Amino acid sequence: MVTAYCVKCRKKVEMKDPKEVTLKNGRPAAKGTCPDCGTKVFRIGKM
């Protein structure tokens, strides 16, 4: 379960299809979509 803040819904949501990515500086992050509105959501930190 990976949560992130959706700017469009203005609430924390559980990511749909989360993918683990690495930032340029080497930090881990997670990318996914909001299950309610379909907006891209992003969270820095381990999954």
WORAHU-V271159 format. One line per field, one symbol per residue. ss: DSSP state (A for helix, B for strand, O for the rest). phi: phi as a letter, one per 40 degrees, with the letter a starting at -180 (. if undefined). burial: # if it has 24 or more other ideal C-beta (glycine too) atoms within 12 Angstrom, else .. A space follows every 10 residues. Layout:
ss = ???
phi = ???
burial = ???
This chain:
ss = OOBBBBOOOO BBBBBBBBBB BBOOOOOBBB BBBBOOOOOB BBBBOOO
phi = .bbacccccf acbccbfcbc bbcdcgccab babcccbgcc baachcc
burial = .#.#.#.... ..#.#..#.. ........## ####...... ###....
